[in-house]
Every structure is written in C-alpha cells, then in structure tokens.
C-alpha cells in the first residue's frame, strides 16, 4: 500500500543506518547506528505497537468498540497512542511517575487516557517494582468488558514483527556484512526478533541490561537511568538466542548519550547511549574487519526536562 493510502502508519520502519566517525575507536570495527528515533513518535516502539495491533486485528481479537490497555514506561505508550489514534481505537495507558514528563504529554496529545501511579524513587529513577505495579494495574483494567490487553511483555506478535522488519532491514542495509549486534533489554521482544533474523547467519548478538538492576547477570536489585529497560528477566527473554549479556553503568550511558549529540549529531535518549557504550566495546574487541550495529532507540526530545539534557 502506498504511503498516501495507508497514512501515517506507512512511515513506520525503513529507518536509516549511519556510520559513527568521531566516536568509533581507531583500528576498530565499523560502527553503525540505526536511527530508530526517526519513526513517527520518535521511537523504535512504533514497530512493536503496529505489530501488536495488526496482529490482534488479523486474529479477530479486537474490533471497533474495543478499548486497548497497556502498561508502559519507555516509548510503547506514545507508539500505541499513535497506532490506536490512526486506527480509531480507544487507548488506556498505565504509567509510573518515575518516567519523563515528555512521555506523558506526548501520549495525551495523541489521545491516550493515562493512569499515573506513584513510583518508588521518583522521576528519573526506575525500579523493577515500578514495572511490577504498572503490569498489575493494567491487568486489572484489561478485565473490564470490551477491553483488550496488548501486554507487551507477553504479546505473541512482537518477536516475529521485529524479525521481519528490523532484523531484515539491518541485514539488507549492511548488505549482509554485519558481524555483531547489541541492544538493551526492555521487553526483549526486539532483541529476540533481531536475533532470529541475524544469529543464524553467524552474527554475534549481545544483550544489555542496567548494572543497577542486573537481573539476568545476577547483579544488584536497584534503580537505573535507562528508561525503556526493565531490570527484570522479561517473558520474551531466551538466553539461547544471545551470545553474551553485559551490564551497563548509568554514568557511562549518560556520558555517551551526550557525546553522541555533541560529536556525531545524534540526538537520542539514554538507552541509545547505553547501546553505543556496548557497541564501542564490541568495535574495539572485534577489529577493523568487522561491522557492529546498534540502535538509537528514541529521541532526545523526550529527555529535555531531566537527565541528560535538562539536568
């Protein structure tokens, strides 16, 4: 379907892949970043939202009178708000007040109804308990008549959706030269999907989690700065689909986010900076014959009133 016929949803995906020049280590691998913040709501989550809604439509799980329900802390909420608004569905979102104000404003601007719950440590510091509370409350709302939970942690359409779009795009845009890929773990759906597309072709895959709540690698159970990461072992997670998992420290992620903006002109959020921290390590380890790819997952405009740009 042409973009003019499909409307705004046709602009999701097919984001550019750009090579880092100033941040990339000398004599290291080529380092490429896929600019997922150029999706219409400024986030890679537009892909997931579209997969969840269109999958439910295909299987007859939602109809014109359905209210969609989701919990979110990263960028799934604005993405779902866009997709539901474009398709005419009512959307109810549960979010914690630990997440940036810009996200709440964007969701409301796109017509979502928000229920904001109190956080453990306040704005800018995410904990696994915040995630648990959001999931629990969204589950309560989903039991109301004519409500449907997209339930991003367990949604069956997420992994194949990312395999067939994001994973395929990375392979095609690198002409099959990609040798390593790394990404942070939120729901793990995008990482698992990309892994399905690339790992069977010999690509080395590294998952990333916050050092402050490193549930997979056995670290502490605390708070962290990477909004969109979860600090838990999510249901989509499958350890057999990755080669390694690395914890990433807040300070290094924040510093690299600022360097991305100042040195490369890539204006992204903290999770993107954390992704690049790991990509730089991979580039140093693998050497000049390799090609490392990671993601700039969301726009820096969602962080203007807090860390790292408004602090």
C-alpha positions in Angstrom: 0.0 0.0 0.0 1.3 3.4 -0.8 2.1 5.9 1.9 -0.7 8.2 0.7 -3.2 5.4 1.0 -2.0 3.9 4.3 -1.5 7.3 6.1 1.0 7.9 8.9 1.4 4.2 9.7 3.1 3.6 6.4 6.0 5.8 7.7 6.9 3.3 10.4 10.2 1.4 9.8 12.8 1.7 7.0 14.9 3.9 9.2 18.4 5.0 8.1 21.6 3.3 9.2 24.5 5.8 9.8 28.2 5.2 10.5 29.8 6.7 13.5 33.0 8.6 12.6 34.2 10.5 15.7 33.2 8.1 18.5 34.4 5.0 16.7 37.7 3.6 18.0 40.8 3.8 15.8 41.6 0.5 14.2 38.3 -0.9 15.5 35.3 -2.3 13.7 32.9 -0.2 11.6 30.3 1.1 14.0 26.8 1.7 12.6 23.7 3.1 14.4 20.2 2.6 13.1 18.2 5.8 13.7 15.0 4.4 15.1 14.1 7.7 16.5 13.1 8.7 13.0 9.9 6.7 13.4 6.9 9.0 13.7 6.7 9.1 17.5 10.5 9.3 17.8 11.0 5.7 18.9 11.5 2.1 17.7 8.4 1.2 19.7 6.3 2.3 16.7 7.2 -1.0 15.1 6.1 -3.0 18.1 2.8 -1.1 18.5 1.9 -1.7 14.9 2.7 -5.4 15.1 0.6 -5.8 18.3 -2.5 -4.1 16.9 -2.4 -5.5 13.4 -1.7 -9.0 14.8 -4.8 -8.7 17.1 -6.8 -7.4 14.1 -5.8 -10.4 11.9 -6.8 -12.8 14.7 -10.1 -11.1 15.4 -9.2 -10.2 19.0 -10.2 -6.5 18.7 -12.9 -4.6 16.9 -14.3 -1.1 16.6 -15.7 -1.0 20.2 -12.5 -2.4 21.8 -10.5 -0.4 24.3 -6.8 -1.2 24.2 -4.9 -1.4 27.5 -1.2 -1.3 28.1 1.4 -0.6 30.7 4.4 1.4 29.6 7.4 3.3 30.9 9.5 3.7 27.9 8.1 4.6 24.5 5.5 2.0 23.9 2.8 4.3 25.2 3.2 7.1 22.6 3.7 4.5 19.9 0.4 2.7 20.8 -1.3 6.1 21.1 -0.3 6.9 17.5 -1.4 3.5 16.1 -4.7 3.4 18.1 -5.5 7.0 17.1 -4.8 6.2 13.4 -7.0 3.1 13.6 -9.7 4.6 15.7 -9.3 2.6 19.0 -9.7 4.0 22.5 -6.4 3.5 24.5 -5.9 3.4 28.3 -2.3 3.6 29.5 -0.8 2.8 32.9 2.5 4.5 33.6 4.6 5.4 36.7 5.5 8.9 37.6 9.2 7.9 37.5 9.2 8.4 33.8 9.8 11.6 31.9 7.0 14.2 31.7 7.5 14.5 27.9 6.2 10.9 27.5 3.0 11.7 29.4 2.5 14.9 27.4 3.0 13.0 24.1 0.6 10.2 25.0 -2.1 12.7 26.0 -1.5 14.8 22.8 -2.2 11.6 20.8 -5.5 10.9 22.6 -4.5 8.3 25.2 -6.1 8.1 28.6 -3.5 7.9 31.3 -3.5 6.5 34.8 -0.3 7.6 36.5 0.8 5.6 39.6 3.2 6.6 42.3 6.8 5.5 41.8 9.3 4.0 44.4 12.1 6.6 44.0 10.6 9.4 41.9 11.2 10.9 38.5 14.3 9.6 36.6 14.9 6.5 38.7 13.3 3.3 37.5 12.9 0.2 39.6 11.7 -3.3 38.9 8.9 -2.7 41.5 7.6 0.2 39.4 7.4 -2.1 36.4 5.6 -4.7 38.5 3.0 -2.2 39.7 2.2 -1.0 36.2 1.8 -4.5 34.9 -0.5 -5.4 37.8 -2.8 -2.4 37.4 -3.0 -2.8 33.6 -4.1 -6.4 34.1 -6.9 -5.2 36.4 -8.1 -2.7 33.7 -7.9 -5.4 31.0 -10.5 -7.5 32.8 -13.2 -4.8 32.2 -15.7 -5.6 29.4 -14.6 -4.9 25.8 -11.0 -4.2 26.9 -8.0 -5.9 25.3 -4.5 -6.0 26.8 -1.7 -5.8 24.3 0.5 -6.9 27.2 3.9 -6.1 25.5 5.9 -8.5 27.8 3.9 -11.5 26.6 2.5 -10.4 23.2 2.9 -13.1 20.6 3.3 -10.7 17.6 6.3 -8.7 18.9 9.2 -11.1 18.2 8.2 -12.1 14.6 7.3 -8.4 13.9 10.8 -7.3 14.7 12.4 -10.3 13.0 10.6 -9.5 9.7 11.1 -5.7 9.8 14.0 -4.5 12.0 16.2 -7.6 11.6 15.6 -7.9 7.9 16.4 -4.2 7.4 19.7 -4.4 9.3 20.8 -7.4 7.2 19.8 -5.7 3.9 21.2 -2.3 4.8 24.6 -3.8 5.6 24.5 -6.0 2.5 24.9 -8.9 4.8 28.2 -7.6 6.3 27.0 -7.2 9.9 29.1 -9.3 12.2 27.8 -8.2 15.6 24.7 -6.6 17.1 23.9 -5.2 20.6 20.8 -3.8 22.2 19.4 -3.2 25.7 16.7 -5.4 27.1 13.3 -3.9 27.8 10.6 -6.4 26.9 13.4 -8.3 25.0 11.0 -8.6 22.0 13.0 -6.6 19.6 16.3 -8.2 20.7 14.8 -11.7 20.3 13.4 -10.7 16.9 16.6 -9.3 15.5 18.5 -12.3 16.9 16.1 -14.6 15.0 16.9 -12.7 11.8 20.7 -12.4 12.2 22.2 -15.1 14.5 21.5 -18.0 12.2 23.6 -16.0 9.7 26.6 -16.0 12.1 26.0 -12.6 13.7 27.3 -12.2 17.3 24.4 -10.9 19.5 24.9 -9.2 22.8 22.0 -8.2 25.2 22.4 -5.3 27.6 20.9 -4.7 31.0 21.2 -1.9 33.6 24.0 -2.5 36.1 21.8 -1.1 38.8 19.3 -3.9 38.3 21.1 -6.7 36.6 18.6 -9.5 36.9 20.0 -11.6 34.1 23.6 -11.5 35.0 23.0 -11.7 38.8 23.7 -8.1 39.9 22.0 -5.8 42.4 18.3 -5.0 42.5 18.3 -1.3 42.4 17.3 1.7 40.3 18.7 2.8 36.9 18.6 5.6 34.4 17.8 3.8 31.2 14.1 4.5 30.6 12.7 1.7 28.5 14.9 -1.0 30.0 13.2 -3.1 32.7 15.8 -4.5 35.1 14.0 -7.8 35.2 14.0 -11.1 33.3 11.1 -10.5 30.9 9.0 -13.3 29.5 10.2 -12.9 25.9 13.8 -13.4 27.1 15.5 -16.5 25.7 19.2 -16.9 26.7 19.9 -19.3 23.9 19.3 -16.5 21.4 22.2 -14.3 22.5 25.9 -14.9 22.9 26.5 -12.6 25.9 24.8 -10.3 28.3 26.6 -7.2 29.5 25.5 -4.8 32.3 25.9 -1.1 31.5 26.5 1.6 34.1 24.3 4.7 34.3 27.2 7.2 34.3 28.8 5.7 31.1 25.5 5.6 29.3 24.7 9.3 30.2 28.2 10.4 29.1 28.0 8.5 25.8 24.5 10.0 25.1 25.9 13.5 25.5 28.9 12.6 23.3 26.6 11.2 20.6 24.8 14.6 20.4 28.0 16.7 20.6 30.3 14.7 18.4 28.1 12.8 16.0 24.9 15.0 15.9 22.8 12.0 17.0 20.2 13.4 19.5 19.0 10.4 21.3 18.0 9.1 24.7 19.9 7.4 27.5 19.1 3.9 26.3 20.7 4.7 23.0 23.8 6.0 24.7 24.0 2.7 26.7 23.7 0.8 23.4 26.6 2.7 22.0 28.7 2.0 25.1 28.4 -1.7 24.3 28.9 -1.2 20.5 32.2 0.7 21.2 33.4 -2.2 23.3 32.5 -4.7 20.5 34.2 -2.5 17.9 37.4 -2.5 19.9 37.3 -6.2 20.5 36.4 -7.3 17.0 38.8 -5.2 15.0 38.7 -3.5 11.6 37.3 -6.4 9.5 34.1 -6.4 11.5 30.8 -4.5 11.3 28.9 -3.6 14.5 25.3 -2.4 14.5 23.3 -1.0 17.3 20.2 1.2 17.7 19.4 4.8 18.5 16.1 3.8 20.0 14.4 7.1 20.8 14.7 10.8 20.5 16.4 13.1 22.9 13.3 15.4 22.9 11.8 13.0 25.5 14.6 13.9 27.9 14.7 17.7 27.8 13.5 18.2 31.4 15.7 15.7 33.0 18.9 13.6 32.5 21.0 14.1 30.4 19.9 17.3 28.7 17.9 19.2 31.3 19.9 18.2 34.4 
